[in-house]
Amino acid sequence: MGRVSAPSLEKPRARRRRPSVLGVIGLVLLLGGLGCLGWIAYQYVGTNVVSKRAFEQESGELRARWDAQPPAPAVPTGSADPALSDAQPRAVPGDAIALLRIPRFGDSYEVPILEGTELSVLARGVGHYPSTAQPGQIGNFAIAGHRVTHGQPFSRLLELDKGDQILVETRSAIYTYVIDTAPRDLTVEENATWVVDPVPGQPDATPTQALITLTTCQDLFHSPDRSIGFGHLQSTKNKG
């Protein structure tokens, strides 16, 4: 009589279910959605944290450079600032050239003005259009800044009214400009370069005044439109 084998006590292995196509697609969409949310959070929160630190660093370094230089010469009314004139080394793109203060935005509002308007520059302050006049100079001193993200220095620009002051400080002087056209009252397309002409809207005119132009995005999200504020120089206070 043959041996009878003992019954096996091992449980049969469960067969693994292969993920369905719909399951894979769902997972990919979920990860993609989380990635998008992370990117949006960084753009609207993370970049502000990084840029505001950069604002403070640029402002501190600029003041340190001013303190290390000889006393600034006086600035005759309406003339080019000697500290920014052709006799001085020209600012390279990205260099801080001045400090911006807007009393309407509070005593703590101070943002460095850097040479250039590239995205990398605007992440560290407000940008100066290189082809336009220097602070206090006859002509159009034009600057640009973000309304959202990257420190959003112009987040409240549309709150400005006619008569509000814009202060621009250089090593030599503090220039006080006054708003003539409120930014919320003028919207142009992004290719409207006439706003940074020496005399905005008059390409063939010879400037006789020291003007300021402020530009920013018209909408809180990406927009081809720009809000524009115009002003004129009211006074110059020498620092020497």
C-alpha positions in Angstrom: 0.0 0.0 0.0 1.5 3.3 -1.0 2.2 6.3 1.2 -0.4 9.0 1.5 1.1 12.4 1.4 0.1 14.9 4.1 -2.0 17.7 2.9 -0.1 21.0 2.3 -0.6 23.7 4.9 0.6 26.5 2.6 -2.1 28.9 1.5 -2.3 29.5 -2.2 -0.5 32.8 -3.1 -2.9 35.6 -3.9 -2.5 36.8 -7.5 -1.5 40.5 -7.7 -3.8 42.7 -9.5 -2.2 44.7 -12.2 -3.1 48.4 -12.0 -5.7 49.4 -14.5 -5.1 52.0 -17.2 -7.6 54.3 -15.5 -5.8 53.9 -12.2 -2.5 54.9 -13.7 -4.1 57.9 -15.5 -5.7 59.0 -12.2 -2.4 58.8 -10.3 -0.6 60.8 -13.0 -3.4 63.5 -12.9 -3.2 63.6 -9.1 0.5 64.0 -9.0 0.3 66.6 -11.8 -2.3 68.5 -9.8 -0.2 68.5 -6.7 2.7 69.7 -8.7 0.7 72.6 -10.1 -0.5 73.6 -6.6 3.0 73.5 -5.3 4.2 75.7 -8.2 1.4 78.2 -7.6 2.1 78.3 -3.9 5.8 79.0 -4.5 5.0 81.7 -7.1 2.5 83.5 -4.8 4.1 82.9 -1.5 7.6 81.5 -1.8 8.9 84.1 -4.3 7.6 86.9 -2.0 9.6 85.6 0.9 12.8 85.2 -1.2 12.4 88.6 -2.9 11.7 90.6 0.3 14.9 89.2 1.7 16.6 90.3 -1.5 15.1 93.8 -1.2 16.6 94.2 2.3 20.0 92.9 1.2 20.1 95.2 -1.8 19.0 98.3 0.2 21.6 97.5 2.9 24.4 97.0 0.5 23.5 100.2 -1.4 23.6 102.3 1.8 26.9 100.7 2.8 28.4 101.8 -0.6 27.1 105.3 -0.1 28.7 105.5 3.4 32.0 104.2 2.0 32.2 107.0 -0.7 33.2 110.6 -0.3 30.4 113.2 0.6 28.0 113.5 -2.3 28.1 116.8 -4.3 25.1 119.1 -4.3 22.6 118.7 -7.1 21.5 121.8 -9.0 17.7 121.8 -9.5 16.7 120.0 -12.7 20.2 118.8 -13.6 21.6 115.3 -13.7 22.6 113.8 -10.4 26.4 113.9 -10.2 26.4 110.5 -8.5 24.6 109.1 -11.6 26.2 111.2 -14.3 28.3 110.2 -17.2 31.4 111.2 -15.2 30.7 108.3 -12.9 31.0 104.6 -13.7 27.9 103.5 -15.4 25.6 101.2 -13.5 25.6 97.7 -14.9 22.3 95.7 -15.2 21.2 94.6 -11.8 23.1 97.2 -9.8 21.1 99.1 -7.2 21.1 102.8 -8.0 18.5 104.3 -5.7 15.8 103.7 -3.0 12.1 104.1 -3.5 9.7 105.3 -0.8 6.0 106.0 -1.2 4.5 107.7 1.9 1.0 106.5 1.1 2.2 102.9 1.6 3.5 103.5 5.1 6.7 104.5 6.8 8.2 101.0 6.4 7.8 100.9 2.6 11.3 101.1 1.0 12.3 99.2 -2.1 15.7 99.3 -4.0 15.7 100.6 -7.6 17.9 98.4 -9.8 19.2 99.1 -13.3 17.3 97.1 -15.8 13.8 95.5 -16.1 14.7 91.8 -16.7 12.8 89.3 -14.7 15.9 88.4 -12.6 16.3 92.1 -11.8 12.6 92.6 -10.9 12.9 89.7 -8.4 15.3 91.9 -6.3 13.5 95.3 -6.5 12.0 97.8 -8.8 13.6 98.1 -12.2 14.8 101.3 -14.0 14.4 101.4 -17.8 18.0 101.9 -18.9 17.1 104.1 -21.8 15.2 106.6 -19.7 16.4 109.6 -17.6 18.2 109.2 -14.2 16.5 110.3 -11.0 16.0 114.1 -10.9 17.2 114.6 -14.4 15.2 116.5 -17.1 13.4 113.8 -19.0 11.4 110.7 -18.0 12.7 108.5 -15.1 10.7 105.3 -15.8 10.5 102.3 -13.4 8.7 99.0 -13.4 7.7 96.6 -10.6 5.7 93.4 -9.9 2.1 93.8 -8.7 2.0 90.1 -7.5 4.8 87.6 -6.8 8.5 88.3 -6.4 8.0 90.7 -3.5 5.1 92.5 -5.2 6.5 96.0 -4.6 3.7 97.6 -6.6 0.9 95.5 -5.2 -0.9 98.7 -4.0 0.1 100.9 -6.9 -3.5 101.3 -8.1 -4.3 102.9 -4.8 -2.3 106.0 -5.6 -4.2 109.3 -6.3 -3.2 112.4 -8.1 -1.1 114.5 -5.7 0.5 111.5 -3.9 4.3 111.7 -3.4 7.0 109.4 -4.8 10.4 109.7 -3.1 13.5 108.6 -4.9 16.8 108.7 -2.8 20.2 108.6 -4.4 23.6 109.1 -2.8 23.4 112.8 -3.5 19.8 113.8 -3.0 16.2 112.9 -2.2 13.8 113.6 -5.1 10.1 114.2 -4.4 7.8 113.5 -7.4 4.1 114.1 -7.4 1.6 111.9 -9.2 -0.3 113.7 -12.1 -2.0 110.6 -13.6 -3.2 107.9 -11.2 -2.1 104.4 -12.3 -5.7 103.1 -12.1 -6.8 105.7 -14.6 -4.5 104.7 -17.4 -4.2 101.2 -18.9 -2.1 100.4 -22.0 -0.9 97.3 -23.8 2.5 95.9 -22.9 4.0 97.0 -26.2 3.0 100.7 -25.7 6.5 102.0 -25.4 5.4 105.6 -25.8 4.9 105.7 -22.0 8.7 105.7 -21.4 9.5 108.4 -24.0 11.3 111.5 -22.7 7.9 113.3 -23.1 5.3 110.5 -23.0 3.1 110.5 -26.0 5.2 113.2 -27.8 8.1 111.2 -29.4 9.6 114.3 -31.2 9.3 116.7 -28.2 12.3 117.9 -26.3 11.8 117.4 -22.5 11.8 120.5 -20.3 10.7 118.8 -17.1 11.9 116.0 -14.8 9.2 113.4 -15.0 8.5 109.9 -13.5 6.6 107.0 -15.0 5.6 103.9 -12.9 4.5 100.7 -14.7 3.0 97.5 -13.5 0.7 94.7 -14.5 -2.9 95.8 -14.7 -4.4 92.5 -13.4 -3.4 90.4 -10.4 -2.8 87.5 -12.8 -0.8 87.4 -16.0 -2.1 90.1 -18.3 -0.9 91.8 -21.4 -2.1 95.1 -20.1 -0.1 97.6 -18.0 -1.2 100.2 -15.5 0.7 103.5 -15.9 1.3 106.3 -13.5 2.8 109.7 -14.5 4.2 112.4 -12.3 6.6 115.3 -12.2 9.5 116.4 -9.9 8.3 118.7 -7.2 11.5 119.2 -5.2 15.1 118.2 -4.6 16.7 117.9 -1.2 20.5 117.6 -1.2 22.0 115.2 1.3 25.4 116.9 1.4 
